[in-house]
Amino acid sequence: MNRPNLKVLLVSGVLLGLAAPLAAQDSAGSLAELLDLVAEDRVAESGEYRQRLNEFEQNAARQEEILDTTNNRIVEQENLQTELSDQFEQNEITIADKREILRDRRGDLNELFGTLQGVAGDFLSTFENSLVSAQYQGRSEAVEGFIEKAGSTIAQLEIEEMERFWFYMHQELTESARVVTYNGDVAMPNGDTVSQSVTRIGAFNAVSDGQYLRYSGDIGHLQVLPRQPDSATLASARALESASDGFVRVGIDPTGGVGGQVLANLVNFPTVEEQVRNNSGIIGFIIIGVGIIGILIAFLRLLILSLVSLKVRAQLRNADRLSKKNPLGRVLLVGESNPDVDTETLELKLGEAILQETPSLESMLTLIKMIATIAPLGGLLGTVTGMIQVFQQITVYGAGDPTIMAGGISQALMTTVLGIVVAIPTIFMHTVVKSRADNITHILEQQATGMIAQKAEREARAAG
């Protein structure tokens, strides 16, 4: 079966070989035409190749031309650089010679300009933050230009510029001794800037609308102090603004010349309330709360015992009319209700009655004493925790910046102060309340003892 299949494949291959030239012959028409077509394609490809070759040669020539032009420019720039370097060196020599000639011609003026530069530098720091500069703007900028020109080796100070600097110095001295009123821009605490009347007290302080102001050269206008002095000082400032002549007593910053920075620091110093609020911590507030509770309880007990004492003293004055509304009356009623008992029994009954009254008289005393004892211990606890915080901060940040440790130290000291402050009045109130309770108890015991003594005397007379 393999041989017939092989014959079939050979016959199929021969037929396909004959069919291919026949198909090509049908499309080209003949073999000659096919040859012509091949020749024409070869000629067309040769033309395109020559055209691309010509374009490449033209581009190469253009690149060579650009390269030559660039090289020529490089050479020109290098030559120009050499010429400019030579000219720069020559100009440096010329400038040095000119400066030497200028220095020689200035002569003693160099010493004068140096002195003026030093004096102007000293006055510049005064002008920048002076309250006088708030009224007369632009002085600091003018003095800065004066200093720069005085230190220059080229520029020359004019007589008018030196006279103007002298005028600024004279103006500062003159205005520092005057109290003047003018209109200026004032920055309010909420950030708004308004133009209003300003009263300047020399170079010490400035007030406006009954409030003290401060001035900083970096800002360039006056600002209302966020926190003002006490009401008496503000009242004197308002009196100064409304005065037209004469003498008015007013508070000023004695340092002067800096726009009241010392006054600003004083009024910005935290109050006791702020120190307690910012530095107490949780332990401090607990101490404050416990102390308030203890003092309130002590005052309440003192009030109650005072009323009881009044009732007891009223009962002493009315011994014939016994009342159950006071401890003494209740104790004496025990004796009145047992007239037939012997002396020992009466003593025991009266003692029992006094013991029944004692708890109500000494109520809350133990709690007050406990609060007086706990408060210093709480302060000690706050001290220990604050110092632990300080040591932790030292471990993390080191001991170079003391402001980092200030929080822990403040808490440690503040809690100690709070513990002592709470303990002192609480102990005092405990002593007062206990003394009042002891006085009432002493009256009860005294009256009970007197009743027993009378009973004993009656029994002795009856036996005799």
C-alpha positions as CSV (number, residue, x, y, z in Angstrom):
1,M,0.0,0.0,0.0
2,N,3.0,2.4,0.5
3,R,4.2,2.3,-3.2
4,P,0.9,3.6,-4.8
5,N,0.8,6.5,-2.3
6,L,4.4,7.5,-3.3
7,K,3.4,7.6,-7.0
8,V,0.4,9.8,-6.3
9,L,2.7,12.4,-4.5
10,L,5.2,12.5,-7.4
11,V,2.4,13.1,-10.0
12,S,1.0,15.9,-7.8
13,G,4.4,17.7,-7.6
14,V,4.9,17.6,-11.3
15,L,1.5,19.1,-12.0
16,L,2.1,21.9,-9.5
17,G,5.5,22.7,-11.1
18,L,3.8,23.1,-14.5
19,A,1.0,25.2,-13.1
20,A,3.2,27.9,-11.6
21,P,4.9,29.1,-14.8
22,L,1.6,29.0,-16.5
23,A,0.1,31.3,-13.8
24,A,3.1,33.7,-14.1
25,Q,2.8,33.6,-17.8
26,D,-0.8,34.5,-17.6
27,S,-0.1,37.6,-15.4
28,A,3.0,38.9,-17.3
29,G,1.7,38.0,-20.7
30,S,4.9,36.2,-21.6
31,L,8.4,35.6,-20.3
32,A,9.8,38.5,-22.2
33,E,7.4,40.9,-20.6
34,L,8.3,39.5,-17.2
35,L,12.0,40.2,-18.0
36,D,11.2,43.8,-19.0
37,L,9.3,44.4,-15.8
38,V,12.2,43.2,-13.7
39,A,14.5,45.5,-15.6
40,E,12.3,48.5,-15.1
41,D,12.1,47.9,-11.3
42,R,15.9,47.7,-11.2
43,V,16.2,51.0,-13.0
44,A,13.7,52.7,-10.7
45,E,15.5,51.4,-7.6
46,S,18.8,52.7,-8.9
47,G,17.3,56.2,-9.4
48,E,16.0,56.3,-5.9
49,Y,19.3,55.2,-4.5
50,R,21.2,57.9,-6.4
51,Q,18.7,60.5,-5.2
52,R,19.2,59.5,-1.5
53,L,22.9,59.4,-2.0
54,N,22.9,63.0,-3.4
55,E,20.8,64.2,-0.4
56,F,23.2,62.5,2.1
57,E,26.2,64.1,0.4
58,Q,24.4,67.5,0.5
59,N,23.6,67.1,4.2
60,A,27.2,66.1,5.0
61,A,28.5,69.2,3.3
62,R,26.1,71.4,5.2
63,Q,27.2,69.8,8.5
64,E,30.8,70.4,7.6
65,E,30.0,74.1,6.9
66,I,28.1,74.5,10.3
67,L,31.1,72.8,12.1
68,D,33.5,75.2,10.5
69,T,31.3,78.2,11.4
70,T,31.1,77.0,15.0
71,N,34.8,76.5,15.3
72,N,35.4,80.0,14.0
73,R,33.0,81.4,16.6
74,I,34.7,79.5,19.4
75,V,38.0,80.9,18.3
76,E,36.5,84.4,18.2
77,Q,35.0,84.0,21.7
78,E,38.3,82.7,23.1
79,N,40.1,85.7,21.7
80,L,37.4,88.0,23.1
81,Q,37.7,86.3,26.5
82,T,41.4,86.9,26.5
83,E,40.9,90.5,25.6
84,L,38.3,91.0,28.3
85,S,40.5,89.3,30.9
86,D,43.3,91.6,30.1
87,Q,41.0,94.6,30.2
88,F,39.5,93.4,33.6
89,E,43.0,93.1,35.1
90,Q,43.9,96.5,33.7
91,N,40.6,98.0,35.2
92,E,41.4,96.4,38.6
93,I,44.8,98.1,38.6
94,T,43.2,101.4,37.5
95,I,40.5,101.1,40.3
96,A,43.1,100.4,42.9
97,D,45.1,103.4,41.7
98,K,42.0,105.6,41.8
99,R,41.1,104.4,45.3
100,E,44.5,105.2,46.5
101,I,44.3,108.6,45.0
102,L,40.8,109.1,46.6
103,R,42.2,107.9,50.0
104,D,45.1,110.3,49.8
105,R,42.8,113.2,48.8
106,R,40.3,112.4,51.5
107,G,43.0,112.7,54.1
108,D,41.5,113.3,57.6
109,L,38.0,112.8,56.2
110,N,38.5,109.0,56.4
111,E,38.7,109.2,60.2
112,L,35.7,111.5,60.3
113,F,33.6,109.1,58.1
114,G,34.7,106.2,60.3
115,T,33.6,108.0,63.5
116,L,30.3,108.9,61.8
117,Q,29.7,105.3,60.8
118,G,30.3,104.1,64.4
119,V,28.0,106.7,65.9
120,A,25.3,106.0,63.3
121,G,25.5,102.3,64.1
122,D,24.9,103.0,67.8
123,F,22.0,105.3,67.1
124,L,20.4,102.9,64.6
125,S,19.4,100.4,67.3
126,T,17.8,103.2,69.2
127,F,16.0,104.5,66.2
128,E,14.6,101.1,65.2
129,N,12.6,100.5,68.4
130,S,12.1,104.1,69.6
131,L,8.6,105.4,70.1
132,V,9.7,108.6,68.3
133,S,10.2,106.5,65.2
134,A,6.5,105.5,65.4
135,Q,5.7,109.2,64.9
136,Y,8.5,110.0,62.4
137,Q,8.7,107.2,59.9
138,G,11.7,106.4,57.7
139,R,14.5,107.4,60.1
140,S,15.9,103.9,60.3
141,E,16.1,103.5,56.6
142,A,17.8,106.8,56.2
143,V,20.4,106.0,58.8
144,E,21.1,102.6,57.2
145,G,21.8,104.3,53.9
146,F,24.0,106.8,55.8
147,I,26.0,104.0,57.4
148,E,26.5,102.2,54.1
149,K,27.7,105.4,52.4
150,A,30.0,106.3,55.2
151,G,31.7,102.9,55.0
152,S,32.0,103.0,51.3
153,T,35.4,103.6,49.7
154,I,33.9,105.1,46.6
155,A,30.8,107.1,47.6
156,Q,31.2,110.4,49.3
157,L,29.1,111.7,52.1
158,E,27.5,115.1,51.4
159,I,27.2,117.8,54.0
160,E,23.4,117.7,53.7
161,E,23.5,114.0,54.7
162,M,25.6,114.6,57.7
163,E,23.4,117.5,58.8
164,R,20.3,115.3,58.4
165,F,21.8,112.6,60.6
166,W,22.6,115.3,63.2
167,F,19.0,116.4,63.0
168,Y,17.8,112.9,63.7
169,M,20.0,112.7,66.8
170,H,18.8,116.1,68.0
171,Q,15.2,115.1,67.2
172,E,15.5,111.9,69.4
173,L,16.9,113.9,72.3
174,T,14.3,116.6,72.0
175,E,11.3,114.4,71.5
176,S,12.2,112.2,74.4
177,A,11.4,115.1,76.7
178,R,8.0,116.0,75.2
179,V,4.5,114.7,75.6
180,V,2.7,115.0,72.2
181,T,-0.5,113.9,70.6
182,Y,-0.7,112.8,67.0
183,N,-2.7,110.5,64.7
184,G,-1.1,107.2,63.9
185,D,-1.9,103.6,62.9
186,V,-2.5,101.3,65.9
187,A,-2.9,97.5,65.6
188,M,-5.6,96.2,67.8
189,P,-5.5,92.8,69.6
190,N,-7.9,91.3,67.0
191,G,-5.5,92.1,64.2
192,D,-7.3,95.2,62.7
193,T,-5.2,98.4,62.2
194,V,-7.0,101.6,62.8
195,S,-5.9,105.3,62.7
196,Q,-6.5,107.0,66.0
197,S,-5.1,109.6,68.4
198,V,-1.9,108.6,70.1
199,T,-0.4,110.3,73.1
200,R,3.4,109.7,73.3
201,I,5.1,110.3,76.7
202,G,8.6,111.0,75.5
203,A,10.4,107.9,74.6
204,F,8.9,106.0,77.5
205,N,5.4,105.0,76.6
206,A,2.5,105.7,74.3
207,V,-1.2,105.4,75.1
208,S,-4.3,105.5,72.9
209,D,-7.9,105.3,73.9
210,G,-6.9,104.6,77.5
211,Q,-4.7,101.7,76.6
212,Y,-0.9,101.3,76.6
213,L,0.9,100.6,73.3
214,R,4.2,99.1,72.3
215,Y,6.3,99.6,69.2
216,S,8.6,97.3,67.3
217,G,10.7,98.4,64.3
218,D,10.2,95.1,62.5
219,I,6.4,95.7,62.5
220,G,6.6,99.5,61.8
221,H,3.5,100.6,63.7
222,L,2.1,100.7,67.3
223,Q,0.4,97.8,68.9
224,V,-2.0,97.6,71.8
225,L,-0.6,95.5,74.6
226,P,-2.6,92.2,74.8
227,R,-2.7,92.6,78.6
228,Q,-3.0,96.0,80.2
229,P,-1.9,97.2,83.6
230,D,-4.2,97.6,86.5
231,S,-7.3,99.9,86.4
232,A,-5.7,102.7,88.3
233,T,-2.8,103.0,85.8
234,L,-5.3,102.9,82.9
235,A,-7.3,105.6,84.6
236,S,-4.3,107.8,84.8
237,A,-3.5,107.2,81.1
238,R,-7.0,108.3,80.2
239,A,-6.6,111.4,82.4
240,L,-3.4,112.2,80.5
241,E,-5.1,111.9,77.1
242,S,-8.0,114.2,78.2
243,A,-5.7,116.8,79.8
244,S,-4.7,120.0,77.9
245,D,-2.2,121.5,80.3
246,G,-0.7,121.2,83.7
247,F,0.7,118.1,85.4
248,V,-0.9,114.7,85.3
249,R,0.3,111.7,87.2
250,V,0.7,108.7,84.9
251,G,2.6,105.4,85.0
252,I,5.5,105.0,82.6
253,D,8.2,102.4,81.9
254,P,11.3,103.8,83.7
255,T,13.7,102.0,81.3
256,G,12.6,104.1,78.4
257,G,13.9,104.0,74.8
258,V,12.5,100.6,74.1
259,G,8.8,101.3,73.9
260,G,7.8,99.9,77.2
261,Q,9.1,96.4,76.9
262,V,9.6,96.1,80.7
263,L,6.0,97.2,81.3
264,A,4.9,94.6,78.7
265,N,6.9,91.9,80.4
266,L,5.4,92.9,83.8
267,V,1.8,92.8,82.7
268,N,2.4,89.6,80.7
269,F,3.7,87.8,83.8
270,P,1.2,85.1,84.6
271,T,-1.1,85.6,87.5
272,V,-1.5,83.2,90.3
273,E,-4.6,81.8,88.7
274,E,-2.7,81.2,85.4
275,Q,0.2,79.6,87.1
276,V,-2.1,77.2,89.0
277,R,-4.1,76.4,85.8
278,N,-1.0,75.9,83.6
279,N,1.3,74.1,86.1
280,S,-0.9,72.1,88.4
281,G,-1.5,69.0,86.4
282,I,-4.1,66.4,87.4
283,I,-2.6,66.0,90.9
284,G,-2.8,69.7,91.5
285,F,-6.4,69.9,90.5
286,I,-7.2,66.9,92.7
287,I,-5.6,68.7,95.7
288,I,-7.5,71.8,94.9
289,G,-10.8,69.9,94.8
290,V,-10.1,68.0,98.0
291,G,-9.1,71.2,99.7
292,I,-12.3,73.0,98.6
293,I,-14.4,70.1,99.9
294,G,-12.6,70.1,103.2
295,I,-12.9,73.8,103.8
296,L,-16.6,73.8,102.9
297,I,-17.3,70.9,105.3
298,A,-15.3,72.8,108.0
299,F,-17.3,76.0,107.5
300,L,-20.6,74.0,107.5
301,R,-19.7,72.3,110.7
302,L,-18.5,75.5,112.3
303,L,-21.9,77.1,111.4
304,I,-23.8,74.2,112.8
305,L,-21.8,74.1,116.0
306,S,-22.1,77.9,116.4
307,L,-25.9,77.5,116.2
308,V,-25.8,74.6,118.7
309,S,-23.6,76.6,121.0
310,L,-26.1,79.5,121.0
311,K,-28.9,77.1,121.9
312,V,-26.8,75.6,124.7
313,R,-26.0,79.0,126.1
314,A,-29.7,80.0,125.9
315,Q,-30.5,76.8,127.8
316,L,-28.0,77.7,130.5
317,R,-29.8,81.0,131.0
318,N,-33.2,79.2,131.1
319,A,-32.4,76.3,133.4
320,D,-36.0,76.0,134.5
321,R,-37.3,75.3,131.0
322,L,-35.6,72.3,129.5
323,S,-35.9,71.7,125.8
324,K,-35.2,68.7,123.6
325,K,-34.0,71.0,120.8
326,N,-30.4,71.3,122.2
327,P,-27.9,68.8,123.5
328,L,-27.8,70.4,127.0
329,G,-31.6,70.2,127.4
330,R,-31.7,66.5,126.3
331,V,-28.9,65.6,128.8
332,L,-30.6,67.5,131.7
333,L,-34.0,65.9,130.8
334,V,-32.4,62.5,131.5
335,G,-31.7,63.6,135.0
336,E,-35.1,65.1,135.4
337,S,-36.8,62.0,134.2
338,N,-34.9,59.8,136.7
339,P,-35.4,61.6,140.1
340,D,-35.5,58.4,142.2
341,V,-32.3,56.7,141.0
342,D,-29.2,56.7,143.1
343,T,-26.2,58.9,142.4
344,E,-24.1,56.2,140.6
345,T,-27.0,55.3,138.4
346,L,-27.7,58.9,137.5
347,E,-24.0,59.4,136.7
348,L,-24.1,56.5,134.3
349,K,-27.3,57.7,132.7
350,L,-25.9,61.2,132.2
351,G,-22.7,59.9,130.9
352,E,-24.6,57.7,128.4
353,A,-26.6,60.8,127.3
354,I,-23.4,62.8,126.8
355,L,-21.9,60.0,124.7
356,Q,-25.0,60.0,122.6
357,E,-24.6,63.7,121.9
358,T,-20.8,63.5,121.2
359,P,-21.0,61.9,117.7
360,S,-23.3,64.6,116.3
361,L,-21.0,67.3,117.8
362,E,-17.8,65.7,116.4
363,S,-19.3,64.8,113.1
364,M,-17.0,65.3,110.0
365,L,-14.0,66.2,112.2
366,T,-12.2,63.0,111.2
367,L,-12.8,63.8,107.5
368,I,-11.4,67.3,107.9
369,K,-8.3,66.0,109.7
370,M,-7.8,63.4,107.0
371,I,-8.0,66.0,104.2
372,A,-5.5,68.2,106.1
373,T,-3.1,65.2,106.2
374,I,-3.7,64.0,102.6
375,A,-3.1,67.4,101.0
376,P,0.6,67.6,101.7
377,L,1.0,64.0,100.7
378,G,-0.7,64.8,97.4
379,G,1.8,67.7,97.0
380,L,4.7,65.4,97.6
381,L,3.3,62.9,95.0
382,G,3.0,65.8,92.4
383,T,6.6,66.7,93.3
384,V,7.9,63.2,92.6
385,T,5.9,62.8,89.3
386,G,7.2,66.2,88.2
387,M,10.8,65.3,88.8
388,I,10.3,62.0,87.0
389,Q,9.1,64.0,84.0
390,V,12.2,66.2,84.3
391,F,14.5,63.3,84.3
392,Q,12.8,61.7,81.3
393,Q,13.2,64.9,79.4
394,I,16.8,65.1,80.3
395,T,17.3,61.5,79.1
396,V,15.6,62.3,75.7
397,Y,16.8,65.9,75.0
398,G,19.7,66.4,77.3
399,A,20.3,69.2,79.9
400,G,21.3,71.9,77.4
401,D,18.0,73.7,77.2
402,P,16.5,74.5,80.6
403,T,13.1,75.5,79.1
404,I,12.5,71.9,78.2
405,M,12.7,71.0,81.9
406,A,10.7,74.0,83.1
407,G,7.3,72.3,82.7
408,G,8.2,69.3,85.0
409,I,9.9,71.5,87.6
410,S,6.9,73.9,87.6
411,Q,4.5,71.1,88.2
412,A,6.7,69.7,91.0
413,L,6.9,73.0,92.8
414,M,3.2,74.0,92.2
415,T,1.8,70.8,93.6
416,T,3.9,71.2,96.7
417,V,2.7,74.7,97.1
418,L,-0.9,73.6,96.6
419,G,-0.6,70.8,99.1
420,I,0.7,73.3,101.8
421,V,-1.8,75.9,100.9
422,V,-4.7,73.4,101.3
423,A,-3.2,71.9,104.5
424,I,-2.7,75.1,106.4
425,P,-6.4,76.5,106.3
426,T,-7.8,72.9,106.7
427,I,-5.7,72.3,109.9
428,F,-6.8,75.7,111.2
429,M,-10.4,75.0,110.5
430,H,-10.2,71.6,112.0
431,T,-8.7,73.1,115.2
432,V,-11.5,75.8,115.4
433,V,-14.3,73.3,114.8
434,K,-12.9,70.8,117.3
435,S,-12.5,73.5,119.8
436,R,-16.1,74.6,119.4
437,A,-17.3,70.9,119.7
438,D,-15.1,70.4,122.8
439,N,-16.5,73.6,124.4
440,I,-20.1,72.3,124.0
441,T,-19.1,68.9,125.3
442,H,-17.4,70.5,128.3
443,I,-20.6,72.4,129.1
444,L,-22.6,69.2,128.9
445,E,-20.1,67.4,131.2
446,Q,-20.0,70.4,133.6
447,Q,-23.8,70.6,133.9
448,A,-24.1,66.8,134.3
449,T,-21.5,66.8,137.0
450,G,-23.3,69.7,138.8
451,M,-26.6,67.7,138.6
452,I,-24.9,64.6,140.1
453,A,-23.3,66.8,142.9
454,Q,-26.7,68.2,143.8
455,K,-28.2,64.7,143.8
456,A,-25.4,63.6,146.2
457,E,-25.9,66.5,148.5
458,R,-29.6,65.9,148.8
459,E,-29.0,62.2,149.5
460,A,-26.4,63.1,152.2
461,R,-28.8,65.5,153.9
462,A,-31.6,62.9,153.8
463,A,-29.3,60.3,155.3
464,G,-28.2,62.7,158.0
